[in-house]
Amino acid sequence: MKITAKRPADVAHEVEILKRAGQRAFVVSRIDQGGMLDRERLGAARYAAGIQSTVELEDETLAAVAAAR
């Protein structure tokens, strides 16, 4: 599931809701070209998702393809 919230607290909240619904894999969209804000958002998502979930930052090439559509 792709997470698009901008604030780390909102990212964590979105992940918590999806986790309760049974989701266990999350992709955090890039909004800062992988910079500090993206890393903070990724950390918040990982914390909220827990150790049994998979959380990763959106791949740059996938983001470029999606933006081109």
Buried (B, 14 or more C-beta within 10 A) or exposed (E): EEBEBEEBEBBBBBBBEBBEEEEEEBBBBBBEEBEEBBBBBBBBBBBBBEEEBEBEBBEEEEBEEEEEE
